[in-house]
């Protein structure tokens, strides 16, 4: 029996080709008629009524899959984990116990508690005491076998002891002694454990540090943070007063400096409107906050994702995961991009009624001030982002409508429309998905994690997910950006990497950068991905690649009092200190600039040493000072400035998502 199309890997591309073939001779003409549709509702309605499209729906049978939850598979993983544990392969055992725990169906409560307890044992041997405590608490909250609970309390006590938390060590040992009443331990082993526990209790009760710690803990109302999974602290959103969002016919909406911006200033901290993790990181990172986790919490329903904490699991479930649970394997298998997944999540994150009520007013014109004053979670904040609707070809709209219909089927299969979906409601959401796919195309940011290869002294920024940041999406592009971005979880931070004068644009970078990509390649890529031609200084003046920047020329700024903006190029061998500007005819003393070049050499060595020793904050301050000094007398592009900017960017990246591959 032939496997259904929707069960095949990458099936959406195959579905699309098969559909066009089914359209036959009229296919191109039918698609071309999409140009007569005036909006997304009409586009969805038009494609929906094409007979050959409706016939192809048989190939898009979408239903939930929970094959990853399997008691049998979990038991096999547990056996492998136990074998690794006996061989003292702690890391391998820990990872296998995690996989076993994630695979266990939610109703296998005791088995889940045992998997967590076993994982806590591996964490203890790895000296991950805080993480071990988290798993012990989780195991105790489930139906861990009563006769074995003493083991957990003893391990808990040993962890607290290692963390030098003596009041809680005493409490855990006392619980261990009480729990032994339910154990099946032989009398001699019970007696020894009892004696060991009592000895530790008496010793710690006489330790003066115990009383001091107990008093401090009482003051903190006994909040036991050690037993809670460490989630990322909630960062407050921030838009600097130095940033002003403007609008004009040439540049559209864009950010400009309201006052002079100095190097290293934080300009924006923003939470995503929507964020989606790549499939390849679904078993290593929290699906909600993107943090790597050693002791994950499993979704009760599926084994497709993990969470760093109960809080993140509950937030995801309440917000969107209830409509993605069991459908993620279908989305991943379809070949749908992360942009497509983001469109689905935008809809899944809000109730159906929210969109139905908003839809009638969605196309109302909003001034820039009105748009920026909307609540951060208002769909209009993203729905009014650029989508180049007028430039799209019918074939492009056709592909997007088909994807919107597929995503709607996914939502329908998970109950988003209730038990009896109304056709007009399904069409309305399809149209909103179509709109979302369009603005996501031009406004998505890659969420990154810095991977550090210590042995090779190498670092690489890795794409782990995608997100939309409504305020940052309004910043324009430059191949010589004025800012760098880094991430803490899914929260984005934007900092300046060069001075920006008041009134000038604050531009970020959409991918192509002048030091690495040639002008023609940058222009082609931007035209292909974002549908515009870049007119930044680097493009207009055809700046060379970093490796081609001349090292036998120093670029000084003209210091004439008439505010001449010319650049004076001087070879390092020049013996004259007073140089005449060929543009304005005034004389500039380059002695100051030459002195700066000498001073920055020593500062650069100091900054690099701080970076190499991991003191990123101090290194960052040094590189900020270097860039400020250089920029006063020297004009980019020149090698030293580019290198210093890159070092500054690396410092910022090290303050965000970092993964050390030791």
C-alpha positions, 0 to 999 in steps of 0.5 A: 500500500502506497504511503499517503503523500502527507506522510512523506518527508518534504511532502509540501513541495511534492503536493505543489508540483502534483497540484499544478500538474492536475491543473492541466492546460488551464493552470497558468491562466487560473493562477494569473487571475489572482492579479484581479483579486484586491485583497487576501480574502479574495485571494483565498476565496478564489483559490478555494473555488478552483476545482483542481485545488479542491481535488488536491486536498485529499493529499493534505490529510492532516491529523495529530501524531503522538508516536513519540510518546511510547512506554515501550520506547521509554523502557528501552531507553531506560535500559540503555541509560542504566547500562551507561550508568553502571559503566559510569558514563554519566553524561550518556546516562543522563541524556538517555534518562532524559529521552526516556522521561520525555517519551513516557506517556503522561499517565505513566506517573510513577515511571516518570518519577523514576526516570527523573530520580535516575536522572538526578543520580547522574547529575549528582555524579556529574556534580551538577548539584543544583540541577540534581535538586530540581529533578529530586523535587520533581520526582517527589511531586510524582508517585515515586515508590514510597519504599525508595524515597529515602534515597532521594532525601539522602541525595538531596542532603548530599547536594545541599551539603556540597552547596554548603546549605547546612539548614537544608542539609539537616532537614533532608537528612531528617526526612531520610531517617523518617522515610527509612521506615517505609523502606525494605532495607536490610537492618544492617544497611538501615542502621548504617545509613541512620548512623551516618545521617545522625552524625551529619545532623549533630555535626552541622547543628554545632556548626555556627554557620548553620544558625546564621544561614537559618536566620537568613533563610527565615528572613527570605521566607524559606524560598527554596530557589535551589529546587526551582529550575533556573529560568531566564529573568524577565528583562524589561523592554526598553527603547532609548530616547536616542531612537526616533522612528520617522517616516518618509516617501523614500525610506518608508519607516525608519529609525534615526538618532534623536541626539548624538549616539555614542559607541556602545550605547544600548538603544533597544531591548525588545521581546519578540511578538512571535518566536519559533525554535528550529526543529534541530534544537527542539530536544536541546533548547526550551521551546518557549524561551530558547534556553539550553536546558540540562534538566528539561520538563516534558510536554504532557502530550507530545515528545516533540519539544522540551522546556527549561522549567514548569513555568515555560511549559505552562506558558507555552501550553496556555498561549499556543502549544495546545494548538501545536501539540501533536502537529509539529511532526507534520509541519516539520515533515512537510518541509515548511520553513520556520517562517511558515511555522511563525505564521501558524504560531501567530494565529495559535497564540490568540483565540479565534474570537480575537482575530474575528473581532479585529479583522474588520478594522485591520486595514484601517490606516494608522499613523506612525504614532498610532501604530507605535502606541498600540499594545505590544501584543496587538496583531496590528503591530506586525500586520502593518509591517512591510509586505510588498503586496503590490509587487507580488506576482500571481504565482507568488500569491498562489504558493502562499495561499496554498501554504496558508490553506495547509496551516489552516488545516493544521490549526483545524486538526488541533481544535482551534476552530472548535468542534464544528468549524464554520467555513467563513471563520476558516476562510478568515483565518486563512486570509490572516495566515496569508497576510502573515506569511507576506510580512514575515518574509521581510521582517524576520530576525534569526535568533542566534547562539554563540558557540565557543570551541575552546580548544580551537580558540574559535567562536561561531554564531549559530542560527537556532530560531526565528522571531519578529521584533515589531520595533526593530523591524522598522530599522532600515538596512545598511551594509555598514550597520551602526548597531549590533544585535545579540540575544538573551533567550529570545529577547534582543538587545541592540547596541551601537558600534560606532558614533551616530550623529543626531538626525542620521539614520540608525541602521542595522544589517539584514545579512550582507555586510561590506567587509565580507561580501562584494557590492554586486553580491550584496545588492543581488542578495538584498534584491532577491530576499528583501526586494530593495536596492541598498544605497548605503555609503558602502554601496554608493562608494563601493567600499572594498572587502576587509581583506582588500582594504589598503593598509598603506593609507591612513584616512584622516578627517579634515579638521577645517573650521568650515565643517568640510566632510572630506577625507585626507588620505596619507601614507604612513611614511609621510613626514609632513604633519600639516596637510592641505585638504584638496577639497576645501584648501584648509590645512589639517594637522595630522600629528594628533591622528598619528599619535592616536594610531600609536596609543591605540596599539597598546589599548588594543593589546590590553583589550584583546588580553581581557577578552581572551581571559573571559573578562568581556565587560572590561574588554567591551569598555576598552573597545568602546574607548578605542572606537571613540578615539579612532572615530574622532580623527580617522574615517572608516573604512580602514582595517584597524577600525573594522577589527575593533568593531568586530571585537566589540561585536564579539564582546556583546555576543558573549553577553548573550546566548553562549554555548561552550563546547568543551 
